[in-house]
Amino acid sequence: MNPALISQLKSLEIDLFIFSCEGIDPQGALWDSNAFNADFKSILLKRAAQSLLLIDKSKFNRSGEARIGHLDDVTHIVSDAPQP
């Protein structure tokens, strides 16, 4: 990821970060399909006062190529599956 972009993202004050991911593994790790997306989402998730994860039931018990963070980092979840 571009260092200038990382610097700009780290200076943001984010009220609400709405996102999705490729999967949530059984340990609660959030995964995405590539490192660029995962790094971008990870920074925004850390900067946000609140976060909203939109995820369907097919994404539970799945992993991806790059880790975003952990389910404990997310403040709200909207899903068609029971929450873990």
Secondary structure, 3 states (H helix, E strand, C coil): CCHHHHHHHHCCCEEEEEECCCEECCCCEEEECCHHHHHHHHHHHHHEEEEEEEECHHHECCCCCEEEEEHHHCCEEEECCCCC
